[in-house]
Amino acid sequence: MALADQPDAYLAEQLRVALALDPQLHELGIHVTVAAARRRAVLVGVVPTRERRERAGEIARRVLPEFEIQNDVTVQQLAPPEPETFA
């Protein structure tokens, strides 16, 4: 069965699992939407580096090679927490 013939939810879950199993991306909570009829997948989320954003797109292309991948993951470097002061 071709990928485009699979239910959207099934394909989205396959991609979520692949992202979750990647040691660089597993804790980042990237959201996935798939529209199999249009052969399109959208990734949304925030990652700390450009390399991780690119990695998410690579994984999506590997899991869904016949699909257009729209990588809307943004890079936002996380700042260390402010030290707390106690009075």
JOBEL-V504820 format. One record per pair of residues at least 6 apart in sequence whose C-alpha atoms are under 7 Angstrom apart, sorted by the first residue. I is the first residue (numbers start at 0). J is the second residue. Records with the same first field share a line. If there is no record, write none. Layout:
BEGIN
I: J, J
END
This chain:
BEGIN
3: 35, 36, 38
6: 35
7: 33, 34, 35
10: 33
11: 31, 32, 33
14: 59, 62
15: 31
18: 24, 25, 55, 58
19: 25
23: 51
24: 51
27: 46
28: 44
29: 42, 43, 44
30: 42, 43, 44
31: 41, 42, 43
32: 40, 41, 42
33: 39, 40, 41
34: 40
38: 65, 66, 67
39: 66, 67, 68
40: 66, 67, 68, 69
41: 68, 69, 70, 71
42: 69, 70, 71, 72
43: 70, 71, 72
44: 72, 73
45: 72, 73, 74, 75
46: 52, 73, 74, 75
47: 74, 75, 76, 77
48: 74, 76
49: 74
52: 72, 74
56: 70
59: 68
60: 68
END
